[in-house]
């Protein structure tokens, strides 16, 4: 290997190893959030039909409980 090829080769290997270590560190940092995110996705998937129905997707006369969080108190 010539010095130019060797330098480019080692630079590429260093970049790949550095990116792999950063990706591993990112997974370790985000790992505590995987379970809550999975639960949130499951709950959103299960409650989506109720949300669509409350927004007027069922019958035109369907009523849902009032949204007290929007009251002007």
C-alpha positions as CSV (number, residue, x, y, z in Angstrom):
1,X,0.0,0.0,0.0
2,X,1.3,3.4,-0.9
3,X,1.2,6.1,1.8
4,X,-1.7,8.0,0.1
5,X,-3.9,4.8,-0.1
6,X,-3.0,3.9,3.5
7,X,-3.9,7.3,4.7
8,X,-7.3,7.3,2.9
9,X,-7.9,3.7,4.1
10,X,-7.2,4.5,7.8
11,X,-9.3,7.7,7.6
12,X,-12.2,5.7,6.2
13,X,-11.9,3.0,8.9
14,X,-11.6,5.7,11.6
15,X,-14.8,7.4,10.3
16,X,-16.7,4.1,10.2
17,X,-15.6,3.1,13.7
18,X,-16.4,6.6,15.1
19,X,-19.9,6.6,13.5
20,X,-20.5,3.1,14.9
21,X,-19.5,4.2,18.4
22,X,-21.7,7.3,18.2
23,X,-24.6,5.2,17.0
24,X,-24.1,2.8,19.9
25,X,-23.9,5.7,22.4
26,X,-27.1,7.1,20.9
27,X,-28.9,3.8,21.3
28,X,-27.7,3.6,24.9
29,X,-29.0,7.1,25.6
30,X,-32.4,6.5,24.0
31,X,-32.9,3.0,25.4
32,X,-34.9,4.1,28.5
33,X,-37.4,5.8,26.1
34,X,-38.1,2.8,23.9
35,X,-40.7,1.2,26.2
36,X,-42.7,4.4,26.8
37,X,-42.7,5.3,23.1
38,X,-43.9,1.8,22.3
39,X,-46.8,2.1,24.9
40,X,-47.7,5.5,23.5
41,X,-47.9,4.1,20.0
42,X,-50.0,1.2,21.2
43,X,-52.4,3.5,23.1
44,X,-52.6,5.9,20.2
45,X,-53.4,3.0,17.8
46,X,-56.1,1.7,20.1
47,X,-57.8,5.0,20.8
48,X,-57.7,6.4,17.2
49,X,-61.1,5.0,16.3
50,X,-62.6,6.8,19.4
51,X,-60.9,10.0,18.4
52,X,-62.2,9.8,14.8
53,X,-65.7,9.1,16.2
54,X,-65.6,12.1,18.5
55,X,-64.5,14.3,15.7
56,X,-67.7,13.5,13.8
57,X,-66.8,10.4,12.0
58,X,-69.6,8.2,13.3
59,X,-73.2,9.6,13.1
60,X,-74.0,13.2,12.4
61,X,-75.8,13.4,15.7
62,X,-73.1,11.8,17.8
63,X,-72.0,13.7,20.9
64,X,-68.8,13.4,22.9
65,X,-68.1,14.6,26.3
66,X,-67.2,18.3,26.4
67,X,-63.5,19.3,26.3
68,X,-63.1,21.1,29.6
69,X,-59.5,21.9,28.8
70,X,-60.7,24.5,26.4
71,X,-63.1,26.3,28.7
72,X,-62.4,30.0,29.2
73,X,-62.2,29.9,33.0
